Amino acid sequence: EKFLSWASPGKEYNKAKGKVNELYLMSLQFGVIDKFYERKIQLQRTKHKFEKAETEFRRFLLNRKRSGAISLQIRGSLDIQFMDNPKHGVIGRSRETYRCRLIKEEVITYEYKMRTLQVS
């Protein structure tokens, strides 16, 4: 697994995984999932680079929120997580495939587009 390779198993890994999942959920809420994948926060090689990328992306999302951007009410659950594995090299509880995740993201993105549709 290449995600969070810098984090040691246990508390540090769980904390970083929680941050990634939180940013993933927020990016779904604001319809910017493509930006989440562009930033590659989960693939950073060092803790310093991870924290810098996480802070920048969080600032981007908070600016969207402050600007009054429409957001979907998506609750965090086991169904909507980017990472649900307990440690490196272990498959998560959901056993979610790439295709299944992509379908969920496309459905939520479509819902966001329909909610923000401006018809005059």
C-alpha positions as CSV (number, residue, x, y, z in Angstrom):
1,E,0.0,0.0,0.0
2,K,1.3,3.4,-0.9
3,F,-1.0,5.5,1.2
4,L,0.5,7.2,4.2
5,S,3.8,5.3,3.9
6,W,5.5,7.6,6.3
7,A,3.1,6.9,9.2
8,S,4.0,4.3,11.8
9,P,1.2,1.8,12.6
10,G,-1.0,2.7,15.4
11,K,-1.9,6.1,16.7
12,E,-0.1,8.1,14.1
13,Y,-1.5,6.1,11.2
14,N,-5.0,6.3,12.5
15,K,-4.8,10.1,13.0
16,A,-3.5,10.7,9.5
17,K,-6.1,8.3,8.1
18,G,-8.8,10.2,9.9
19,K,-7.6,13.5,8.4
20,V,-7.7,12.0,4.9
21,N,-11.2,10.6,5.4
22,E,-12.4,13.9,6.7
23,L,-11.0,15.8,3.7
24,Y,-12.4,13.2,1.3
25,L,-15.9,13.7,2.9
26,M,-15.6,17.5,2.7
27,S,-14.6,17.3,-0.9
28,L,-17.6,15.2,-1.7
29,Q,-19.9,17.7,0.1
30,F,-18.5,20.6,-1.9
31,G,-18.4,18.8,-5.2
32,V,-14.6,19.0,-5.6
33,I,-13.6,15.4,-5.5
34,D,-11.4,15.9,-8.5
35,K,-9.3,18.4,-6.5
36,F,-8.9,15.8,-3.8
37,Y,-7.3,13.4,-6.2
38,E,-5.2,16.1,-7.8
39,R,-3.6,17.1,-4.5
40,K,-2.6,13.4,-3.7
41,I,-2.6,14.1,0.0
42,Q,-2.6,10.4,0.9
43,L,0.5,9.7,-1.3
44,Q,2.9,12.2,0.3
45,R,6.2,10.6,1.2
46,T,7.0,12.5,4.5
47,K,5.0,13.7,7.4
48,H,6.0,17.3,6.7
49,K,4.7,17.1,3.1
50,F,1.5,15.4,4.2
51,E,0.8,18.1,6.8
52,K,1.5,20.9,4.3
53,A,-0.7,19.4,1.7
54,E,-3.5,18.7,4.2
55,T,-3.4,22.2,5.5
56,E,-3.5,23.7,2.0
57,F,-6.4,21.6,1.0
58,R,-8.3,22.2,4.2
59,R,-7.8,25.9,3.7
60,F,-9.2,25.6,0.2
61,L,-12.3,23.7,1.5
62,L,-12.9,26.2,4.3
63,N,-12.7,29.1,1.8
64,R,-15.4,27.4,-0.2
65,K,-17.5,27.1,2.9
66,R,-17.0,30.7,4.0
67,S,-17.8,31.9,0.5
68,G,-21.3,30.4,0.8
69,A,-20.8,27.5,-1.7
70,I,-23.6,25.0,-1.6
71,S,-22.8,21.8,0.2
72,L,-24.5,18.4,0.3
73,Q,-25.4,17.0,3.7
74,I,-23.3,13.8,3.6
75,R,-22.7,12.1,6.9
76,G,-19.5,10.2,7.5
77,S,-20.1,6.5,7.7
78,L,-18.5,3.2,6.9
79,D,-20.0,3.4,3.4
80,I,-18.3,6.7,2.5
81,Q,-14.6,6.6,3.5
82,F,-11.5,6.9,1.5
83,M,-9.5,4.6,3.8
84,D,-11.0,2.1,6.1
85,N,-8.1,-0.3,6.6
86,P,-6.8,-0.7,10.2
87,K,-3.0,-0.6,9.2
88,H,-0.6,-0.9,6.3
89,G,-1.1,-3.9,4.0
90,V,-4.4,-4.9,5.5
91,I,-7.6,-4.8,3.4
92,G,-10.3,-2.7,4.9
93,R,-13.6,-3.9,6.3
94,S,-15.6,-2.7,3.4
95,R,-13.6,-4.4,0.7
96,E,-14.7,-1.6,-1.6
97,T,-13.5,-1.9,-5.2
98,Y,-12.3,1.0,-7.3
99,R,-15.3,0.7,-9.5
100,C,-17.7,0.8,-6.5
101,R,-16.0,3.9,-5.1
102,L,-16.1,5.6,-8.6
103,I,-19.8,5.0,-8.9
104,K,-20.5,6.5,-5.5
105,E,-18.4,9.5,-6.3
106,E,-20.2,10.0,-9.7
107,V,-23.6,9.7,-8.1
108,I,-22.7,12.3,-5.4
109,T,-21.2,14.6,-8.0
110,Y,-24.3,14.4,-10.1
111,E,-26.5,15.2,-7.0
112,Y,-24.2,18.2,-6.4
113,K,-24.6,19.4,-10.0
114,M,-28.3,19.1,-9.8
115,R,-28.5,20.9,-6.5
116,T,-26.4,23.8,-7.8
117,L,-28.2,24.0,-11.2
118,Q,-29.2,27.6,-11.9
119,V,-32.3,27.6,-14.2
120,S,-33.6,31.0,-15.2
